[in-house]
Amino acid sequence: MSSVPIESEEIALLDRVLTRLGLAEDAQLEKLLVQFLTPVMQKMESPHAGTRKKVLEVLGHINKRVKPTPSIHLPLSDLVEQFTDASTPLIVKNFGIIYIEMGWPRAPLEEKLQIASKLIPGIAMRPQQHQDALLHMFVSLGESIESKRIELQRGSQADMNVLISFLHDLLLTQHRIQMASATPSPSTTSPSPSSSA
């Protein structure tokens, strides 16, 4: 017997999930997302086009409900766990990074600090788009990240090089902005016609 799931069964399962999400109030939706969001995204690796189409329908419904309601928290820890799992297919990671970025500003600081040390290991091997997203989330913690220094030192040298390069570019950009704002405009330094007469 084949171990490949039957397309009709996958679609029926996703339809049931979509129905539960559709009937849920916002207060219930958050609990359902903990239960269903990462498993639904995992279905993007299905060999069946119909299943993948249904996944997009479910995720589209989630987007419509979650984006305009910042009070709804996403299961950030589960999303990062799935994203950093080496066995997770790239197509699933591509969706995962979207929801990690969406969930990051909604999460409490303590949860973000617990997750922060997982953002950097392996980053050198990730696509540029993923690197940029993860690094921006990481540096958004500012001085709070100091408590995670020990965990970060366990990353590879290549990972550390990516982080250092990003921080270098960030500092240069901030320096240029400061210099530009501190430079007087020509209109404020040039003498007026009457004063030069």
Secondary structure in CASP SS format (residue, H / E / C, confidence):
PFRMAT SS
TARGET T0000
AUTHOR 0000-0000-0000
METHOD secondary structure of the structure
MODEL  1
M C 1.00
S C 1.00
S C 1.00
V C 1.00
P C 1.00
I C 1.00
E H 1.00
S H 1.00
E H 1.00
E H 1.00
I H 1.00
A H 1.00
L H 1.00
L H 1.00
D H 1.00
R H 1.00
V H 1.00
L H 1.00
T H 1.00
R H 1.00
L H 1.00
G H 1.00
L H 1.00
A C 1.00
E C 1.00
D H 1.00
A H 1.00
Q H 1.00
L H 1.00
E H 1.00
K H 1.00
L H 1.00
L H 1.00
V H 1.00
Q H 1.00
F H 1.00
L H 1.00
T H 1.00
P H 1.00
V H 1.00
M H 1.00
Q H 1.00
K H 1.00
M H 1.00
E H 1.00
S C 1.00
P C 1.00
H C 1.00
A H 1.00
G H 1.00
T H 1.00
R H 1.00
K H 1.00
K H 1.00
V H 1.00
L H 1.00
E H 1.00
V H 1.00
L H 1.00
G H 1.00
H H 1.00
I H 1.00
N H 1.00
K H 1.00
R H 1.00
V H 1.00
K C 1.00
P C 1.00
T C 1.00
P C 1.00
S C 1.00
I C 1.00
H C 1.00
L C 1.00
P C 1.00
L H 1.00
S H 1.00
D H 1.00
L H 1.00
V H 1.00
E H 1.00
Q H 1.00
F H 1.00
T H 1.00
D C 1.00
A C 1.00
S C 1.00
T C 1.00
P C 1.00
L H 1.00
I H 1.00
V H 1.00
K H 1.00
N H 1.00
F H 1.00
G H 1.00
I H 1.00
I H 1.00
Y H 1.00
I H 1.00
E H 1.00
M H 1.00
G H 1.00
W H 1.00
P H 1.00
R H 1.00
A C 1.00
P C 1.00
L H 1.00
E H 1.00
E H 1.00
K H 1.00
L H 1.00
Q H 1.00
I H 1.00
A H 1.00
S C 1.00
K C 1.00
L C 1.00
I C 1.00
P C 1.00
G C 1.00
I H 1.00
A H 1.00
M H 1.00
R C 1.00
P C 1.00
Q H 1.00
Q H 1.00
H H 1.00
Q H 1.00
D H 1.00
A H 1.00
L H 1.00
L H 1.00
H H 1.00
M H 1.00
F H 1.00
V H 1.00
S C 1.00
L C 1.00
G H 1.00
E H 1.00
S H 1.00
I H 1.00
E H 1.00
S H 1.00
K H 1.00
R H 1.00
I H 1.00
E H 1.00
L H 1.00
Q C 1.00
R C 1.00
G C 1.00
S C 1.00
Q H 1.00
A H 1.00
D H 1.00
M H 1.00
N H 1.00
V H 1.00
L H 1.00
I H 1.00
S H 1.00
F H 1.00
L H 1.00
H H 1.00
D H 1.00
L H 1.00
L H 1.00
L H 1.00
T H 1.00
Q H 1.00
H H 1.00
R H 1.00
I H 1.00
Q H 1.00
M H 1.00
A H 1.00
S H 1.00
A H 1.00
T C 1.00
P C 1.00
S C 1.00
P H 1.00
S H 1.00
T H 1.00
T H 1.00
S C 1.00
P C 1.00
S C 1.00
P H 1.00
S H 1.00
S H 1.00
S H 1.00
A C 1.00
END
